[in-house]
Amino acid sequence: RVEVLRGVSLSVGAGEVVALEGPSGSGKTTLLSALGAILTPAKGAIRMGGVDVGGLSGRALTAYRRHQVGIVFQSFNLIPSLTAAENVAMPLYAGGVGRREAMARAAELLDQVDLADRAHHHPPDLSGGQAQRVAIARALAFDPPLVLADEPTAHLDYVQVDGVIRLLRDLARPGRLVVVATHD
């Protein structure tokens, strides 16, 4: 058994951007996974807005993951056969939102990340920075109070990195916490 995150205590508030820095294997992704309720801690507790995340199960766990957390993955995790707008709308469809409303929300989010003009493009036709901004828009589908970004700039060149960092910084506002894991 490997112990990770032993002795970690962290308390942050909405409106903040928190950067988790450290080398590969230091537990950054594990912490993000626990915050996102993908992993459950063997000991201790994770509280989000007064809710014990580790104690959630069934529909409450699904609702937490869907409405309270937006995740931006290092490798974008976009579906190549779907357009940018359809990728952003996907979590909305899964959450029971109708097509018209989901696509309107996707258009709004793509505009927010300055990609309205790329809404009908497929991921292979996007640059790395554009694909990551689509992934950020998708993470915002349900306007979650917690956004987790796991190495969001790992596959980007230095020009694209600045835009993604600026966008993540702008996402932190009253009512939303942004947690970014990075080794650089």
C-alpha positions, 0 to 999 in steps of 0.5 A, spaced: 500 500 500 502 506 498 500 512 502 499 519 498 497 526 501 499 524 508 498 530 513 495 534 507 491 540 510 488 545 505 483 550 506 481 555 501 475 559 499 471 561 493 474 566 488 481 563 489 486 560 484 490 555 487 496 552 484 499 545 486 506 545 484 511 539 484 514 533 480 511 527 477 508 522 482 508 527 488 500 527 489 497 532 485 493 528 480 491 524 486 489 530 490 485 533 484 481 526 483 479 526 491 477 533 490 473 531 484 470 525 488 473 520 483 477 517 489 475 516 496 480 518 501 482 512 506 482 517 512 480 524 513 475 528 510 474 532 504 469 538 505 466 542 499 461 547 501 460 544 508 458 537 504 463 531 506 465 529 499 467 522 501 461 520 504 457 521 498 454 515 494 449 514 488 445 520 486 448 525 491 455 523 488 453 523 481 450 530 482 456 532 486 460 530 480 456 533 475 454 540 478 459 542 483 466 540 479 468 541 472 474 538 470 480 540 465 484 534 463 491 534 461 490 531 454 483 534 453 479 528 453 475 531 447 471 526 442 474 527 435 468 525 431 464 531 435 464 538 434 467 543 439 460 545 440 457 538 441 463 536 446 461 542 450 454 540 450 456 533 452 455 533 459 449 537 459 446 532 454 448 527 460 445 531 465 438 531 461 438 538 458 435 538 451 439 539 445 436 546 443 438 549 450 445 545 451 447 547 444 445 555 446 449 554 453 455 551 449 455 557 444 455 561 450 461 558 453 465 557 447 464 565 446 466 566 453 473 562 451 474 566 445 472 560 440 465 562 437 468 562 430 470 554 432 464 551 434 463 547 428 470 545 428 472 538 430 478 537 435 483 534 430 482 541 426 484 545 432 490 547 435 492 545 442 490 551 445 484 551 442 482 544 444 484 546 451 479 552 451 474 547 448 475 543 454 475 548 459 468 550 456 466 543 457 468 543 464 464 550 465 457 547 462 453 547 469 457 553 472 460 549 477 463 552 484 470 548 483 474 547 477 480 542 477 485 543 472 490 537 471 496 540 468 492 544 463 498 547 459 502 540 459 501 539 451 501 547 449 507 551 446 509 557 450 504 562 446 498 558 448 500 557 455 499 564 457 492 564 454 490 558 458 493 561 464 489 567 463 483 564 462 483 559 468 485 565 472 479 569 470 475 563 472 476 564 479 470 569 482 466 569 488 463 563 488 468 559 484 475 556 486 480 554 481 485 548 483 491 547 478 496 542 478 502 543 475 510 541 475 512 548 471 
